[in-house]
């Protein structure tokens, strides 16, 4: 099991920026098993959706709605960040960090609230 803790959420005006960070903890064996890390979000009344993901090799993928505005990157094997620029009101959601250690994202953080005011 890998424990994930998110930070960096908050309130920002439309057009502003925020950076989310996620730190993974656990045994070295489990950390080495992380194949990919990603960010999901869930807005009120909506399903959780993938925002961005990054593989161990550095391959990234993004939801169409955030392409060109959000950037996912890793500082180390234990951390993943999401730089969010030009935020829009529709980006308001709880953002969750996730890690894939087996088949799919099987480890989740508690979530951090991002609120964009228009």
NORSULMO-V383515 format. One record per residue. N is the residue number from 1. PSI is psi in whole degrees, -180 to 180 (NA if undefined). NEAR is the number of other C-alpha atoms within 8 Angstrom. D_FIRST is the distance of its C-alpha to the first C-alpha in Angstrom with 2 decimals. Layout:
n->(N N)
psi->(PSI PSI)
near->(NEAR NEAR)
d_first->(D_FIRST D_FIRST)
//
This chain:
n->(1 2 3 4 5 6 7 8 9 10 11 12 13 14 15 16 17 18 19 20 21 22 23 24 25 26 27 28 29 30 31 32 33 34 35 36 37 38 39 40 41 42 43 44 45 46 47 48 49 50 51 52 53 54 55 56 57 58 59 60 61 62 63 64 65 66 67 68 69 70 71 72 73 74 75 76 77 78 79 80 81 82 83 84 85 86 87 88 89 90 91 92 93 94 95 96 97 98 99 100 101 102 103 104 105 106 107 108 109 110 111 112 113 114 115 116 117 118)
psi->(141 133 136 133 122 155 161 -4 173 -164 132 151 154 137 -12 -174 153 153 124 142 151 128 130 138 157 -176 157 -34 -45 -39 -40 -20 -7 113 -32 156 152 173 130 165 155 118 158 130 5 162 155 137 150 130 -49 151 157 131 171 -34 -4 3 133 156 149 151 146 -35 -16 -4 135 -12 -35 147 129 138 159 135 -31 -176 -18 -5 146 142 156 108 122 116 161 52 146 161 -32 -5 -6 125 172 128 132 137 144 150 139 113 -4 -94 92 177 112 6 135 145 180 -18 152 136 133 123 125 118 141 NA)
near->(5 11 10 14 11 14 8 9 10 9 8 11 9 11 8 9 10 11 10 12 11 12 10 11 9 9 7 6 6 11 13 8 9 12 11 11 15 13 13 13 12 11 10 5 4 6 6 8 7 11 11 13 13 14 10 9 5 7 7 9 7 10 9 5 4 9 8 5 9 10 9 12 9 8 8 6 7 9 11 14 12 12 11 12 10 9 13 11 10 5 9 11 11 11 12 13 16 14 14 14 13 9 6 6 11 10 12 11 11 9 10 12 10 13 11 14 9 6)
d_first->(0.00 3.79 6.62 9.77 13.27 16.37 19.89 23.36 24.34 27.79 31.25 33.22 36.45 36.79 37.15 35.03 31.80 28.39 25.46 21.90 19.26 15.49 13.68 10.14 8.97 6.85 8.34 10.90 9.93 6.64 8.98 11.58 9.95 10.31 13.43 14.38 14.00 16.21 17.91 18.93 21.51 23.06 26.61 28.33 29.39 27.66 24.73 21.64 22.43 21.05 22.75 21.72 19.30 19.23 18.23 17.50 21.24 22.23 23.42 23.46 24.29 25.56 26.83 30.61 31.11 29.54 30.76 32.90 31.67 27.94 26.38 22.76 22.10 19.67 20.68 18.24 15.09 13.28 15.61 17.14 20.30 22.50 26.17 28.10 31.88 34.73 32.77 34.29 34.34 32.51 29.47 29.06 25.73 22.40 20.25 16.51 14.26 11.91 9.96 10.46 8.44 10.48 13.37 13.62 11.74 8.77 7.14 9.99 11.79 14.53 17.29 20.41 23.95 26.33 29.92 32.72 36.20 39.10)
//
